[in-house]
Amino acid sequence: MKFTILIIDDEENIRNGLAADFEMDGYNVKTAADGKSGLEFIAKGDIDLVITDLRMPGISGEDVLRKVTTETPGIPVIVLTGHGSIDAAVDAMRNGAYDFMTKPLNLDQLGLVVKRALKGRELSLQHQQLQQELNGIHGFDRMIGKSAEMQKVFTLVQKVAPSKASVLITGESGVGKELVADAIHNLSPRKDNSFVKVHCAALTESLLESELFGHEKGAYTGADTMVKGRFELAHGGTIFLDEIGEINQSVQVKLLRVLQEKTFERVGGSQTIEVDVRIVAATNRNLEEEVKAGRFREDLYYRLNIIHIQVPPLRERKDDIPLLISNFIDRFAKENGKTITGVDAKARSALYKYDWPGNIRQLQNCIESAVVICSGSEITLADLPPTISQADADAQIMVPMGITMDEAEKIIIQENLAALKGNKSKTAEVLGIGRKTLHRKLNEYGLADDETE
């Protein structure tokens, strides 16, 4: 993005000289001859950084600083002062100034301070944008995603949630199948009734049968009282059968009866119990292959698979990685009492390039670990697990000796753009620059074409 700098100084030569210098560096620049005019610019809301003289008639630089830090705290303020006002400048730092510099100014040093301050500003703005996306249309219950793949899942969930039809959710481990089941129940007319979850793979055959259908007193050794099963407890609501592909044939038969007739008997009992339960099931197995192999009943499969929702793996929806990272950083930074604004460019590149075989669950664990280890305000490559930080160790960009900075920058942009299959949004994110900045540089270097946004 192209930043806007506001320069407030009552000395015209300094004001205009700084403006010309920063405009040459590609910034938008606005100038004000006094604090009152400067505050009017800030009030309009299009200022990214303020450079203000400390001593001015009327509204002073101290007043400007106080106003910015209280009303628009995200805007960094750099204070300019004469040698005789160093103590006042130190006080300004205590009151929230980003930095201070003494006159006569070292323009190279000021340029570096401005660049550093605006990098922090850009990270802050990106973080705000991600939070807006998380809280807006891209957040769906607790599912997170703005990719086309996830938008299809959201649309399907919204369509099927109001119905009574059984739903089969498939996808690799860690993709968030349970969150899809949560959303289906919460968007359904049954949302005020029970939502009962059963992890089928965690129970033995006998325990699973008792867990699902309950048992009568004396049904087996240790059954001292009658216990209602999960289907009874879910009456009027939804039951979620996770890892449905793990249940054995005898339990499959009883489950088929519940789907067909809405009735069952408790283990050790003869009383027929009627239930009104919607079934949502999930598996990481290919149930069609399980049917062909004789391990899963075909009739049960078709009863469960009225509506099929396939949740894509993370490697196929990498556009969602920034949203997920932002969400996890917020959560784990709060849990650990830390202030972390995001990830730096190298760490961001590694997180993009890794294929995430463990999907969202693995990414979540990775970010939690990185937050705990991180000692600064940004997660770096060193904070990531070795399997991720070293995943693209061989992916290097060769920059020849003896070329100019512009030529080196062109190579870096070109190579990253090619590695990311022409996706400009991802390239800008990896390089740590705004999309507008990337577009401008592509035009400057003659690289602009019809790459993916």
PyMOL commands that set and color helices and strands:
alter all, ss='L'
color gray80, all
select helices_A, chain A and resi 12-24+35-43+61-71+83-94+107-135+148-160+177-186+200-202+205-213+230-233+244-246+249-261+287-292+298-304+314-316+318-335+345-353+359-373+381-383+386-389+405-419+424-431+435-444
alter helices_A, ss='H'
color red, helices_A
select strands_A, chain A and resi 4-8+28-32+49-53+77-81+99-102+139-140+143-144+167-170+195-199+214-215+227-228+238-242+263-265+272-274+278-283+307-310+342-343+378-379
alter strands_A, ss='S'
color yellow, strands_A
deselect
rebuild
show_as cartoon
